[in-house]
Structure formats: structure tokens, C-alpha cells
């Protein structure tokens, strides 16, 4: 499996981006930290974290029961039936030893055959051929089949459709009473999206497409609500002159806030902390630029789940 390389402000953020590109969970990935950000003055950091990741190779199955040279399972000596003295005495007498030739003296051993000093060269593994890219339509069809089966198995009524534009795949699940698939603040929806990516992208070996799942138009409703909230917070910051840190959000919601305020005059935004406690800070542009506690560069890498 080929490696993917990502960069971010911290190692954790770089790992999160790599997991999103691979479409897998943390336990199924193998990471390699290429470069870490260096510590600077006043608690600030210099540079970016660079991480390589790939899908963890499958472990080799352990061998079954041990077998002897004839292919039969070996048995423990302790389980063999013991022979009584009377049974041994009933056995036929052995042939006279003289008939088998002279017995070697004690303490002498027959010479062992000489071993060859030649060592076989290790076999070179044939490199795996690069797999051709997967058709986005194929990925879309697998995702639709999976989600339609999940909706039916959950006893819900809904239809699943897809929109494919280049490498972007948008899957919509429409119907009534689908809040069960959304969850609090979209937590269940994000888990459903990750599971769909594993089924459709990972199993097909697809690493090019960007797949997003929406249920009952939740994402658009969430975008509108967060945009209105972000504009209200920006107005409060202009009035009070004090920066305001919002509650922790996932990367998709943080990007909505960034996009909503990108054109607000005199207002700037940035993200602080590490997931799952990463949050957006809204502040006056003059305050953010002159404050030593903020970094000059805003991280707009929050689009990894959008």
C-alpha cells in the first residue's frame, strides 16, 4: 500500500489529515513522523509537522497445529498409553545382537555428513503493480448500495442519490424521520460518512475521490445556522473590542465559520487547540496582528472533512 504525506501545524493535525485522505480509522493506519515543528520563543512554534501514513498491512496468519514430516498432527508424549511390564514381556524376543554386526564402543559417535557452506541468495519480491485509478462512478454506486441497505436495515424509509463531479462525490440520503442518522451536532452523520468511505473507497483501493455524505439536507441547514451565528459573534467582537473563542467544533463546522467571516471587514479568524477540543477564535484584525499569543498564520486546513 502506497504512503500518503500530509503537513499541518501539529503532528496530530497532520495525522488527522492523513486519515481523512486514506478514509480509515486511527487503528488501521501506520504512521511515520518525518518532521516535527520546532519550538520557538514565547511558546510559539516554527515550521510545520510532516507525516507519512499508509494502511496497516494485514498480519500473517499463525500456523495451525504442528505436523510431522508425513503431514500427521504430532501428539504429546504424555498422552501416549503406557506399556505395562507384562505386555513388554509378551513381545517376541529380539534378534541376537551379533546378527546385526559389532556394537560401537561407548563414547564414540559416527561422523556427521559435512554441511554445505553455500547459502541461498534471498529471493527478490516482485514489486506490486500500481493499480489503475478507480472510476468515481463505481465508488458512488458502492456507496449508494451500502447506504440504501443501511437505511432499510434500520427500519427507516428513505432514498439515496449521488452527484459526481470529477473527483467529488456527494451522496444525499433523503426521507422522513432520519434524525437518527444525524445525531447531536452531526456526530452520527460524520461516523456514517467515515464508514461509507471505508466500504466504498478503501475496499476498492480508491485514494483519489472526495466522498461526502449528507442526510435530509442537514449540512446545508447547519451551514446556514452557523453562518448566522458567526456574523452575530463578529458584530459583538466589533462592539466590545474583545476576541471571542467559540465552543470546540469539528473541522467541517470550523471551515463554515471561517468562510462566513472571510469577507467581514476588520474581523479575522483562526483555529486553536487540538482535536477534539480545537476551536475558532474571532478577533479584531488589529488585535490579532499585534498580540504575541496568536500565530500570524491562520490554519485553514479544516476543510479535510468538508
Buried (B, 14 or more C-beta within 10 A) or exposed (E): BEBBBBBBBBBBBBBBBBBBBBBBEEEEBEBEEEEBBEEEEEEEBEEBBBBBBBBEEEEEEEEEEEEEEEEEEEEEEEEEEEEEEEEEEEEEEEEEEEEEEEEEEEEEEEEEEEEEEEEEEEEEEEEEEEEEEBEBEEBBBBBBEBBBEBBEEEEBEBEBEBEBEEEEBBBBBEBEEBEEBBBEEBEBBBEBBBBBBBBBBBEBEBBEBBBBBBBBEBBEEBBEEBBEBBBEBBEEBBEEEEBEEBEBBBBBBBBBBBBBBEEBEEBBBBBBEEBEEBBBBBBBEEBBEEEEEBBEEBBBBBBBBB
